[in-house]
Amino acid sequence: MNVVETFHPTVERDIASVEDWCKSYIRRDKLNHNALAKEPCIICKRKGIKVNDHDHKSGTNRGTICQRCNMALGLFGDNPEIIGRAFLYLAYWKEKDKKAA
């Protein structure tokens, strides 16, 4: 038994499970890549590669969005209140910039 197996006896099984999941995901992603790239992101409307978005608490798959929007949602903690305040902040400054111009 090596050092890793001593602390984590199921490591080989766990690694195989992760590898199987990754291979499956890559196969599925290759099949969906072209279709997903043609559709715009539901949030930002950019076309390109999409990622699977999911709720970290429940694990529920919410659909596919672009990587930038997925990261932004995560940075806002998937919290609609924070995202709403960010929206109001940007809208305020955009309006203020219009009046100044």
Secondary structure as the mmCIF struct_conf table of DSSP 4:
data_model
#
loop_
_struct_conf.conf_type_id
_struct_conf.id
_struct_conf.beg_label_comp_id
_struct_conf.beg_label_asym_id
_struct_conf.beg_label_seq_id
_struct_conf.end_label_comp_id
_struct_conf.end_label_asym_id
_struct_conf.end_label_seq_id
HELX_RH_AL_P HELX_RH_AL_P1 VAL A 3 PHE A 7
TURN_TY1_P TURN_TY1_P1 PRO A 9 THR A 10
HELX_RH_AL_P HELX_RH_AL_P2 VAL A 11 LYS A 38
BEND BEND1 GLU A 39 GLU A 39
STRN STRN1 PRO A 40 PRO A 40
HELX_LH_PP_P HELX_LH_PP_P1 CYS A 41 CYS A 41
TURN_TY1_P TURN_TY1_P2 ILE A 42 CYS A 44
STRN STRN2 LYS A 47 LYS A 47
BEND BEND2 GLY A 48 GLY A 48
STRN STRN3 LYS A 50 HIS A 54
TURN_TY1_P TURN_TY1_P3 HIS A 56 SER A 58
STRN STRN4 ASN A 61 CYS A 66
HELX_RH_AL_P HELX_RH_AL_P3 GLN A 67 LEU A 75
TURN_TY1_P TURN_TY1_P4 PHE A 76 ASP A 78
HELX_RH_AL_P HELX_RH_AL_P4 PRO A 80 ALA A 100
#
